[in-house]
Structures are given as C-alpha cells and as structure tokens.
Amino acid sequence: MKYIISSLLLFAGITSFAQSTKTINQSGNPIFPGWYADPEAAVFNNKYWIYPTYSAKYKEQVFLDAFSSDDLTNWKKHEHILDTSAIKWANKAMWAPAIVEKDKKYYLFFGANDIQSDNEVGGIGVAVSDKPEGPFKDHLGKPLVDKFYNGAQPIDQFVFKDKDGQYYLIYGGWRHCNIAKLNKDFTGFDPFDDGTIFKEITPDKYVEGPYMFIRNGKYYFMWSEGGWTGPDYSVAYAVGDTPFGPFKRIDKILKQDPTMATGAGHHSVIINQKKDKYYIVYHRRPLGDTNGNHRETCIEEMNFDAQGNILPVKITKEGVKAQKVK
C-alpha cells in the first residue's frame, strides 16, 4: 500500500509539473512532432501558419502537410494539403513550399523532382486553393520554372511582395539565386525593362533557401549556407535598397550550437507588424543523429540593434512565448 501511495504521489507530482510547465506558455523546440524541414511561415486570418517539407527520402517526399496556430505554442496539423496525385508531373522530392494570398486565393509554390539538368521534368510548380489548409490543385499543369537559368537549380522558391504590390519569385539552389517578376495571375513572368526574365542577385557565400523582407525601408535578404546534411548549415543575410540589391553579405545570424543542436538553417520569418515582433522559423538536427533527413522545425525570437542589424539568434529548447496575432 505504501508503494502504491508513493507511486500515486509521484504521478501527481509529474502531472502537476507538466501542467505548470504548460502554463508558462512557451512553444518549446521543436514546435511540433515529426521530421519536418524548410519551414515557410505565414499569417492568414489571424492565425500563424507553417508549411514545411516532409523530411524523408526523396521518393517518400510526395506530399506536403501544414500546421496552424493561434498563439505560436499550440499547433494543429493539416495533413496532405498537397500531394503528387494533384500534380501529375511531380513524382518525388516535393519540398520547400512558399505561400502567398492574392485576390482571396492561396498560391502554394513548391519544388519537385530535384532536377539535375534542363532535360528532366520538374522544377518549381504552383498550386492554388480557396483556403490556407487546402486542398490545393495544380495551377498550371506544368512547372513554372523548369530550366537552369544563370546556373540556379529551380528549387527553394520564395514569393516576395514589394511595396508597390509587385510580386517576385526569388529562388535558386547550386549557389545561384534569381529574381523574376511574376505576372498578375501567377501563370508566368513579365519581363524586366531590359527584356530579361531572370536576374541573378546572388550574394557572397549564398547556397540556397532565400528569404526577403522589408524593415524601415531596407530590403533584408537572407539565405542558407553550408551543406544541408551537415552540422554547419546556417543562415546569413545582407541588406539592400531594392529587391535587386546589390547585396553585400553582412554576417551569419543563425547556426549550430554544439550543446543544443546542429544544422540550423533553411528558415523563414514571422513578422507581427502590430507588435513589432520578429520570429525566425527554421529546422535543425538533434545532437548525435546522423540521419540526414532527421530535421525538426523550431522557432526563436529575432531581434535587431539600433542600427538595424540582425542580432545573432540563440537556439533554445524553450522556443518563444505565446503570442496572438493581434
């Protein structure tokens, strides 16, 4: 009987501890279970959304899930918002989604098939839905970008909306990054004034995973460096006066902590304009795990100094405090 009572008290203590931890309202890292990478963050309808890569072998990467939250701490999973049954030309390596809302529709840009040359079928596609949770259907019936322009592998797409309302596709792997002007219905591109479609804006040490935002009139261009399966995967940034640069690399702001996790990279940013809060959403690897696909989605607060420089981000187990959109 004494043993049973002790066990019950121990269980009660554990339960009480779990409840008290919950009341702290920290997201914790990773923020949701499962192997997920390359997270694209967005805010739709007063909810936070994250669209990651399902991190597995290429042949198993045939769908995309999404996650939504009211407060950055409790996440709801939306399964298979898009898969290869809806994208007839895609058969593997569906990854690194980017999403944007336009004219009450949601456009999900994604890479598929990991093409290695202009002679293969694949590249960057577009899917569309009436809801952020999908289901999404193929917008074009073919890739939007299916060739190597300026040496950039057609992967790791990001859609950037400029101050004048113009949308741009910024993308590229293999250490090259392009920008192109999307047309109004996202079915193709409008040429620049000089007649070109794809302009290269590659900064020093760029590898992949571009991301851009505007703060105080300046264009912050961020990307990932290093090899995606290695411990030194990291995020760096540059600042420019236009979305075309020129961009001079400033520094790394996110990287591994050998006491916490490795391979911290391929990120996006949640911007809460009303509260002037910035959060970096990224993936990282558990310590000691050698499986290249074992990547977890995490979040940290991102801050700036008085000159507008991004301060180095400390990766944590705690993550961020609960924060409503409004």
GUTI-803765 format. One record per atom (N, C-alpha, C, O): x negated, y negated, z. Coordinates in steps of 0.2 Angstrom, whole numbers, plus 2048, in hexadecimal, padded with zeros to 3 digits. Example, Ala and Ser with C-alpha at 12.3 -4.5 7.8 and 13.67 -1.06 7.14 Angstrom:
2
7BE81C827
7C2816827
7BE810827
7B981182A
7C080B823
7BC805824
7C0800827
7BD7FA828
***
This chain:
326
7FC806800
800800800
7FC7FA800
7FD7F57FC
7F67FA804
7F27F4805
7EF7F37FE
7EE7ED7FC
7ED7F87FA
7EA7F87F3
7EF7F47EE
7ED7F07EA
7F57F77EF
7FB7F47EB
7FC7EC7EC
7FC7E87E7
7FC7EB7F2
7FD7E37F4
7F77DF7F1
7F87DA7EF
7F17E27F2
7EB7DE7F0
7EB7DD7E8
7EA7D87E6
7EE7E37E5
7EE7E27DE
7F37DD7DC
7F27D97D7
7F97DD7DF
7FE7D87DD
7FC7D17DF
7FD7CD7DB
7F87D07E4
7F57CA7E6
7F07C77E0
7F07C27DE
7EC7CC7DE
7E77CB7D9
7EB7C97D3
7E97C47CF
7F07CD7D1
7F47CB7CB
7F77C57CB
7F77C17C6
7FA7C37D1
7FD7BC7D2
7F87B77D1
7F97B27CE
7F27B87D4
7ED7B37D3
7EB7B27CC
7EA7AC7CA
7EA7B77C8
7E87B77C1
7EE7B37BD
7EC7AF7B9
7F47B57BF
7FA7B27BC
7FA7AA7BD
7FB7A67B9
7F97A97C4
7F97A27C6
7F379E7C2
7F47987C0
7ED7A17C2
7E879E7BE
7E979C7B7
7E87977B4
7EC7A17B4
7EE7A17AD
7F379B7AC
7F27977A7
7F879A7B0
7FD7957B0
7FA78E7B1
7FB7897AE
7F578E7B6
7F27887B7
7ED7857B2
7ED77F7B0
7EA78A7AE
7E67897A9
7EB7867A3
7E97817A0
7F07897A2
7F578779D
7F778079E
7F877C799
7F877E7A4
7FA7777A6
7F57727A4
7F776C7A4
7EF7747A4
7EA76F7A2
7EB76C79B
7E9767799
7EE770797
7F076F790
7EA76D78C
7EA768788
7E677278B
7E0771787
7E1776781
7E477C782
7DF77577B
7E0779776
7DC780777
7DF785775
7D677F77A
7D278577A
7CF786773
7D278476E
7C978A772
7C678B76C
7C579376C
7C1795771
7C7797767
7CA794761
7D2793762
7D4794768
7D578F75E
7DB78C760
7E179175E
7E6790761
7E079675A
7E479B759
7E17A2757
7DB7A1755
7E37A8759
7E07AE758
7DF7B0750
7E37AD74C
7DA7B474F
7D97B6748
7D37B3745
7D07AE747
7D07B7740
7CB7B473C
7CD7AF737
7D07B1732
7CC7A9738
7CE7A4733
7C979E733
7C579D737
7C879C72C
7C279772B
7C5791726
7CB791724
7C078D725
7C2787720
7C8784722
7CC78371D
7CA782728
7D077F729
7D2778726
7CD774727
7D7778723
7DA771720
7DF76F725
7E4772726
7DE769728
7E376672D
7E776172A
7E575D725
7EE76072C
7F275B729
7F775A72F
7F875D734
7FB75472E
800752732
80775172E
80774D729
80C75572F
81275572B
818755730
818759734
81C75072F
823750733
82175173B
82475573E
81D74D73D
81B74C744
818753747
81975474D
815757743
81275D745
80B75D742
80A75B73C
807760746
800762743
80076973F
80376D741
7FD76973A
7FC76F736
7F5771734
7F176C733
7F3777734
7ED779732
7EE77F72D
7F278472E
7EA77E727
7EA783722
7E3786721
7DF78371E
7E278C724
7DB78F723
7DB79471E
7E079671B
7D579671D
7D379C719
7D47A271E
7D27A2723
7D77A871B
7D77AE71F
7D07B171E
7CE7B3718
7CC7B1723
7C57B3723
7C47BB722
7C47BE728
7C37BE71C
7C27C571C
7BE7C6715
7BC7C1712
7BE7CC713
7BA7CE70D
7BE7CB707
7C47CA708
7BB7C8702
7BE7C56FC
7C47C96FA
7C97C56F8
7C47CF6F9
7C97D36F7
7CF7D36FB
7D57D46F9
7CE7D1701
7D47D1706
7D67CA707
7DB7C970A
7D37C5704
7D57BE705
7DA7BC6FF
7D97B96FA
7E07BF700
7E57BF6FB
7EB7BB6FD
7F17BB6FA
7EB7B7703
7F07B3706
7EE7AE70A
7E87AE70C
7F27A970B
7F17A4710
7F67A3715
7FC7A4714
7F47A371C
7F97A1721
7F879A723
7F3796721
7FD797727
7FC790729
7FE791731
801795733
7FC78B734
7FE78B73B
80178473D
7FE77F73A
806783741
80877C743
80977C74A
80978074E
80877574C
808774753
80B76D755
80B768751
80F76C75A
81176675C
80C762760
80D75C761
807765763
803762768
7FB764768
7F876276C
7F9767763
7F276A762
7F0770766
7EB772766
7F577276B
7F377776F
7F777E76E
7F478376F
7FD77D76C
80178376B
803783763
80677F760
800789760
801789759
80578F757
805795759
80A78E752
80E79274F
80B795748
809791744
80B79B747
80879E741
80E79F73C
8137A173D
80C79D736
81179D730
80D7A272B
8097A0728
8107A872B
80C7AD727
80D7AD71F
8137AC71D
8087AE71C
8087AF714
80C7A9711
8117AB70D
80A7A3712
80E79E70F
80C79E707
81079B703
8077A1706
8057A26FF
8017A86FE
7FD7AA702
8027AC6F9
7FE7B26F7
7FD7B36F0
8017B06EC
7F97B86EE
7F87B96E7
7FE7BC6E3
7FE7BC6DD
8037BE6E6
8097C06E3
80C7BA6DF
8107BA6DA
80B7B46E2
80E7AD6DF
8097AA6DA
80B7A66D7
8037AC6DB
7FE7A96D6
7FB7AF6D2
7F67B26D4
7FE7B06CC
7FC7B66C8
7F57B66C6
7F27BC6C5
7F27B06C5
7EB7B06C3
7E67B26C8
7E07B36C7
7E87B16CF
7E37B26D4
7E37BA6D7
7E97BD6D7
7DE7BC6D8
7DD7C36DB
7D97C46E1
7D97CA6E4
7D57BF6E3
7D17C06E9
7CF7B96EB
7D07B46E8
7CB7B96F1
7C87B36F3
7CC7AC6F3
7CA7A76F0
7D27AD6F5
7D77A76F6
7D57A36FC
7D67A6702
7D279D6FC
7CF79A701
7CF792701
7D178F6FC
7CD790707
7CC789708
7D1784705
7D0780701
7D7785708
7DD781705
7DD77A707
7D977870C
7E0776703
7E176F704
7E876D703
7EB7706FE
7EB769707
7F2767706
7F3760706
7F075C70A
7F975E703
7FB757703
802757701
80575B6FE
806752705
80D751703
80D74B6FE
80A7466FF
81274C6F9
8137476F4
81A7476F2
81C74D6EF
81E7426F2
8257426EF
8297486F2
82C74B6EF
8287496F9
82C74E6FC
82B7556FB
82E7596FC
8257566F7
82275D6F6
81B75D6F9
8187596FA
81A7646FA
8137656FD
80F7696F8
81176E6F6
8097676F7
80576A6F2
7FF76D6F5
7FB7696F9
7FE7736F4
7F97776F8
7F47796F2
7F577C6EE
7EE7766F3
7E87776EE
7E477D6F1
7E377D6F8
7E17816ED
7DE7876F0
7D97896EB
7D97886E5
7D478D6ED
7CF7906E9
7D17976E8
7D379A6ED
7CF79B6E3
7D07A26E2
7CB7A56DD
7C97A26D8
7CA7AB6DF
7C67B06DB
7BE7AE6DB
7BA7B26D8
7BC7A96DE
7B57A86DF
7B17A96D8
7AC7AC6D8
7B37A56D3
7B07A66CD
7A87A46CD
7A779F6D0
7A47A76C9
79D7A66C9
79B7A36C2
7957A26C1
7A07A26BD
79E7A06B7
7A479D6B3
7AA79E6B6
7A37996AE
7A97976AA
7AD79C6A6
7B279B6A4
7AA7A26A6
7AE7A86A3
7B27AC6A7
7B57B16A4
7B37AA6AD
7B87AE6B1
7BE7AA6B3
7BE7A46B2
7C37AE6B4
7CA7AB6B6
7CA7A96BD
7C97AD6C2
7CC7A36BF
7CC7A16C6
7CA7996C7
7C97966C2
7C97976CD
7C77906CE
7CC78D6D3
7CE7916D8
7CE7876D2
7D27836D7
7D97836D4
7DB7816CE
7DE7866D8
7E57866D6
7E97816DB
7E777E6DF
7F07806D9
7F477C6DC
7FB7806DD
7FE7836D8
7FE7806E3
8047836E5
80977D6E8
8067786EA
80F77E6E7
8147796E9
81977C6ED
81C7826EC
81C7786F2
82277A6F6
8257746F9
82376F6F9
82C7756FB
8307706FE
82E76F705
83176A708
82B774708
82A77470F
822775711
81F77970D
81F772716
818773718
81777B719
81177D718
81C77E71B
81B78671D
81C78A717
81C790718
81D787711
81F78B70B
82578E70B
82A78C70F
826794707
821797703
81F7926FD
82378E6FB
8197936FB
81778F6F5
8177936EF
8167996EF
8187906E9
8187936E3
8137906DE
81178A6E0
8107936D9
80B7916D5
80E78A6D1
81378B6CE
80A7856D2
80C77F6CF
80B77E6C7
80E77B6C3
8057826C5
8037816BE
8037886BA
8047886B4
80378D6BE
8027946BA
7FB7956B8
7FA79A6B4
7F77916BA
7F07926B8
7EB78E6BC
7EE7896C0
7E578E6BD
7E178A6C1
7E17836BE
7E17816B9
7E077E6C3
7DF7776C2
7D87766BF
7D77726BB
7D37796C3
7CC7786C1
7CA77F6C0
7CA7836C5
7C77816BA
7C57886B9
7BE7886B6
7BC78E6B4
7BA7836B6
7B47826B3
7AF77F6B8
7B177C6BD
7A87806B7
7A377D6BB
7A17766B8
79E7766B3
7A47716BA
7A276A6B8
79D7676BC
79D7676C3
7987646BA
7927616BD
78F7666C2
78C7646C7
78F76D6C1
78C7726C5
7907746CB
78E7786CF
7967716CC
79A7726D2
79F7786D1
7A37796CC
79E77D6D5
7A27836D5
7A97816D7
7AA77D6DC
7AF7826D3
7B57806D5
7B87836DB
7BD7886DB
7B67816E1
7B97836E7
7B977D6EC
7B77786EB
7BB77F6F2
7BB77A6F8
7BE7736F6
7BA76E6F6
7C47736F4
7C776D6F2
7CA7696F7
7CC76C6FC
7CA7636F7
7CD75E6FB
7D17596F8
7CE7566F3
7D77576FA
7DB7526F6
7DB74C6FA
7DD74C700
7D87466F7
7D77406FB
7DC73B6F8
7DC73A6F2
7E07376FC
7E47326FA
7E172B6FC
7DF72A702
7DF7276F7
7DC7216F8
7E171B6FA
7E771D6FA
7DE7166FC
7E37106FE
7E870E6F9
7ED70B6FB
7E670F6F3
7EB70C6EE
7F07126EC
7F47116E7
7F07176EF
7F571D6EE
7F27226E9
7F67276E7
7EC7216E6
7E97266E1
7E772C6E5
7E472B6EA
7E97326E2
7E67386E5
7E073A6E1
7E073A6DB
7DB73D6E5
7D57406E1
7D47476E4
7D67486E9
7D274B6DF
7CF7526E1
7C87516E2
7C474F6DE
7C57536E8
7BE7536EA
7BD75A6EB
7C075D6EF
7B875D6E8
7B77646E9
7AF7666E7
7AC7626E4
7AE76C6E8
7A876F6E5
7A37736EA
7A27716F0
7A17796E8
79C77D6EB
79677D6E7
7957796E2
7917816E9
78A7816E5
78777B6E6
7837796E1
7877776EB
7847716EC
78576B6E7
7817676E6
78B76B6E5
78D7666E0
7957646E2
7997686E4
79675D6E2
79D75B6E4
79F7566DF
79C7526DD
7A57576DD
7A97536D8
7AF7506DA
7B27526DF
7B074A6D7
7B77476D9
7BA7466D2
7B77446CD
7C17476D2
7C57466CC
7CC7436CE
7CE7446D3
7CE73F6C9
7D573B6CB
7DB73F6C9
7DC7416C3
7DF7416CE
7E47466CC
7EA7416C9
7EB73C6CB
7ED7456C4
7F37416C1
7F97416C6
7F97446CB
7FF73E6C4
80473D6C9
8087436CB
80A7436D1
8087486C7
80B74E6C9
8077546CB
80975A6CB
8007536CB
7FB7586CD
7FB75D6C8
7F97636CA
7FC75C6C2
7FB7616BD
7F57616B9
7F37656B5
7F175C6BB
7EB75A6B7
7E77546BA
7E97526BF
7E37516B5
7DF74B6B7
7E07466B2
7E17476AD
7DF7406B5
7DF73A6B1
7D87386B0
7D47386B5
7D57366AA
7CE7346AA
7CC72E6AD
7D17296AE
7C672D6AF
7C47276B2
7C37226AC
7C47246A6
7C171C6AD
7C17176A8
7BC7186A3
7BC71669D
7B671C6A5
7B171E6A0
7B372469C
7AF726698
7B972769D
7BB72D699
7BA73369C
7BC73969A
7B67336A2
7B473A6A5
7B973C6AA
7BE7386AC
7BA7426AB
7BE7456B0
7BB7476B7
7BE7456BC
7B57496B7
7B274B6BD
7AC7476BE
7A77476BA
7AC7446C4
7A67406C5
7A27436CB
7A67466D0
79C7446CB
7987476D0
7967426D6
79473D6D4
7987446DC
79673F6E2
7927436E7
7937416ED
78E7486E5
78B74C6EA
7867486EE
7817456EB
7867486F4
7817456F9
77C74A6FA
77C7506F9
7767476FD
77074C6FF
772751704
776750709
770757702
77175D706
778760706
77A76570A
77D75D702
783760701
7837676FF
77F7696FB
78876B702
788772700
78F7746FE
7917766F8
794772702
79B773700
7A0770705
79E76C70A
7A6771705
7AB76F70A
7AC76870B
7AC765710
7AE764705
7AE75D706
7B475B70A
7BA75E70A
7B475570D
7BA752710
7B974A710
7B3748711
7BE74670F
7BD73F70F
7C373C713
7C973E713
7C1736717
7C673271A
7C472B71A
7BE729719
7C972671B
7C771F71B
7C871D723
7CD71E726
7C3719725
7C371672C
7C070F72B
7BA70E729
7C470A72D
7C270372D
7BF701726
7BA6FE726
7C2703721
7C170171A
7BB705717
7B9704712
7B870A71B
7B270E719
7B4715717
7B971771A
7B1718712
7B371E710
7AE723713
7A8723712
7B0728717
7AC72D71B
7AD733717
7B2736716
7A7735714
7A773B710
7A3741714
79D740716
7A6746715
7A374B71A
7A3752715
7A6753711
79E756718
79D75D714
79A762718
79876071E
799768716
79676D71A
78F76E716
78E76E710
78A77071B
783772719
78177971B
78477B720
77C77C718
77A78271A
77E788717
783786713
77C78E718
780794716
78679671A
785796720
78C797717
79279871B
79179E71F
79579F724
78D7A371E
78D7A9722
7877A8728
7877AC72C
7847A3728
77E7A272C
78079E732
78579B733
77B79E737
77D79A73E
77C79373D
77F78F741
778790738
777789737
77C786732
77B780731
781789731
78778572D
78977F731
789780737
78A77972E
78B773732
78E76E72E
78F76F728
790768731
79476372E
79075D72E
78D75B733
78F759728
78C753728
79074E725
79674F722
78E747725
792742721
78E73C71F
78873B720
79273971A
78F732718
79572D718
79B72F719
793727716
798722716
79771E710
79171C70E
79C71C70D
79C718707
7A1712706
7A671270B
7A170E701
7A6709700
7AC70B6FC
7B17076FB
7AB7106F8
7B07136F4
7B071A6F4
7AC71D6F7
7B571E6F1
7B57256F1
7B07286ED
7AF72E6ED
7AD7246E9
7A87266E4
7A17256E7
79C7276E3
7A07226ED
79A7216F0
79771A6ED
79B7166EC
79071A6ED
78C71F6EE
78C7216F6
78D71D6FA
78A7276F7
78A72A6FE
78372C700
7807306FD
781729705
77B72A708
77C72E70E
77F72C713
77973470F
77A739714
77773571B
77273271B
77C735720
77A732726
77773872B
77173772E
77B73D72D
779742732
77D747732
783747730
77B74D735
780752737
78475073D
78174C742
78A75273E
78E750744
791757747
79475674D
79175C744
793762747
78F768745
78D76973F
78C76C74A
788772748
78977774E
78C776753
78577C74D
785781752
78377F759
77F77B75A
78578275E
782782765
781789767
78578D768
77A78B767
779792769
77B79576F
77B79B770
77E790774
78179377A
789794779
78C79677E
78B791773
793791773
79579576D
79979A76D
792794767
794797760
79079475B
78C78F75C
790798755
78C796750
79079574A
79679674A
78C793744
79079273E
79678D73E
79B78F73B
795787741
79A783742
79B77E73C
79677A73A
7A077F738
7A077B731
7A777B72E
7AC77D731
7A7779728
7AD779723
7B3777727
7B777B729
7B4770727
7B876D72C
7BD769728
7BD768722
7C276672C
7C676072A
7C775C730
7C575D735
7CB75772F
7CC752734
7D4750735
7D774F730
7D675173B
7DD74E73D
7DC74773F
7D8746744
7E074373C
7DF73C73E
7E673A741
7EB73A73D
7E6738748
7ED73574B
7EC72E74A
7E972B74F
7EF72B745
7EE723744
7F171F74A
7EE71A74C
7F772274D
7FA71E752
7F671D758
7F671875C
7F272275A
7EE723760
7E772275F
7E3723763
7E5721758
7DE720756
7DA726759
7D472575C
7DC72C758
7D973275A
7D7736754
7DA73774F
7D1739754
7CE73D74F
7CC744751
7C9744757
7CE74974E
7CC750750
7C975374A
7CC753744
7C475774B
7C075B746
7C3762747
7C276574D
7C5765742
7C776C742
7C277073E
7C176E738
7C0775740
7BA77873D
7BA78073E
7BE782742
7B678473B
7B578B73D
7AE78C740
7A978873F
7AE791744
7A7793747
7A779A748
7AC79E747
7A179D74A
7A07A474B
79F7A6752
79B7A2756
7A27AB755
7A07AD75C
7997AF75D
7967B2758
7967AE762
78F7B0763
78E7B7763
7927BB765
7897B975F
7877C075F
78B7C4759
7897CA758
7907C1756
7947C4751
7907C374A
78F7BE748
78F7C9747
78B7C9741
78F7CA73B
78D7CA735
7967CB73C
79A7CB736
79B7C5733
79E7C0736
79A7C472C
79A7BD729
7A17BA729
7A27B4728
7A67BF729
7AD7BC729
7B07BB72F
7B67B9730
7AD7BC735
7B07BB73B
7AF7B373D
7AA7B1740
7B47AF73B
7B47A873C
7BA7A6740
7C07A973E
7BA7A1744
7BF79F748
7C1798747
7BC794747
7C7796747
7C978F747
7C978B74D
7CC78E752
7C578674E
7C4782754
7C677B753
7C677874D
7C6777758
7C8770758
7C476C75D
7C376E763
7C176675C
7BE762761
7C075A75F
7C2759759
7C0756764
7C174F763
7BB74C75F
7B574E761
7BC74875A
7B6744757
7B673D758
7BC73A758
7B173A75A
7B073375C
7AB72F758
7A7732755
7AC729759
7A7724755
7A471F75A
7A771E75F
79E71D758
79B71775C
79D711759
7A1710755
79B70B75D
79D70575B
79C703754
79F6FE751
796706751
79570474A
799708745
79870873F
79D70D747
7A1711743
79D718741
7A071B73D
798719744
795720743
798725746
79B72474C
79972B743
79C731747
79773474C
79173574A
799734752
795737757
79573F756
799742754
78F741758
78E749758
79474C75C
79674A761
797751759
79C75575C
79A75B760
79675F75E
79C75B766
79A76176B
79F76676A
7A576576B
79D76C768
7A1772768
7A377576E
79E776772
7A9776770
7AB778777
7AF77F776
7B2781771
7B178177C
7B678777D
7BC78377F
7C278677E
7BC77D781
7C277A784
7C777777E
7CD77777E
7C3775779
7C7772773
7C976B775
7C5767778
7D0769774
7D2762775
7D8762779
7DC76877A
7DA75D77C
7E075C780
7E675C77C
7E675A776
7EC75E77F
7F275D77B
7F3756779
7F275177C
7F6755773
7F774F770
7FD74F76B
7FC753766
80274C76C
80874B767
806747762
801743762
80974875C
808743756
80973C758
806738756
80F73B75B
81173575D
810733764
81272E767
***
